[in-house]
């Protein structure tokens, strides 16, 4: 129940009959396998985000000015 995103910790506390929320909180500690899985998923999301091409500049900005400002090269109409 603690892992269900549609239930609050207070809901679980009530169902379990705990007088204090801190008693219910002992069930929210992740297992080592869960931590490893979440960290690996985080790194995969970071890799996927870095692989995306940068967003194009807003209309009206001159590519050569942006390239000079950010120390990149404007090749083929793109900032790199």
N, C-alpha and C positions, 0 to 999 in steps of 0.2 A: 504493500500500500504506500509506503514511503516513496517509492520510485514512480508512482503514478502522478503525472503532472496535473491531473484534474482533482487531486486531493491535496488539501493543505496539511501541514504538520499538525495543526490544531484538530483537523478532522481525525487524523490517525490517533492523536492523543485521546480524543473522546471515545473512539471505538475500543482502544486498548484499556481504557479506564485509568489512565495515568493521572495523578493529581497535579504533577508538574511537567511542563513541556520539556524540561531538561532530561527527564527520564525517557521521553520519546526520542529525543535527539540522539541517543546512543545508536539508534537504528539507521541514522543517515550517514554514518562513517562508511566511505567506500572501501571495497576490497582492493588489495594490491592489483589484481587483474583489471579491475575497472579503471584504476588510476592509469595503468599502462595503456589501456585501450584509449582512454580520453586524451592522453598526451600524444600518442601516435596519430590519432585523428586530428588533433590540433596542428601537428607538424605537416600533415598532408594538406590541410586547408591552407596553411601558410605557403606551401609549395605551389598549390593551385593558384593562389592569389598572385604570387610573384610571376607566374607564367603568363598571366593575362597581359595583353598589351596596355600601355597607359592610355588613358582617355585623351581624345584629341583636345587641343586648346579651344577655348570658346571663340566664336566668330569675332573677327575684328582684331585679333592679336596677330602680329607679324611673326612668322616662324623664326626669322633671323634674329629678331630682338630677343625672343624667348631662349634661343640657342645661346646667345651671348650672355644672357642673364644667368642661366642655369648651367653653363659650361657643357652643353651638349651640341650635337651636330644636327643640322636640319638637312636631311637627305630625302629626296623624293616627296617632299611636303610633310614629312613626319618629324617630330622631335624625338631624338634618341639619346 
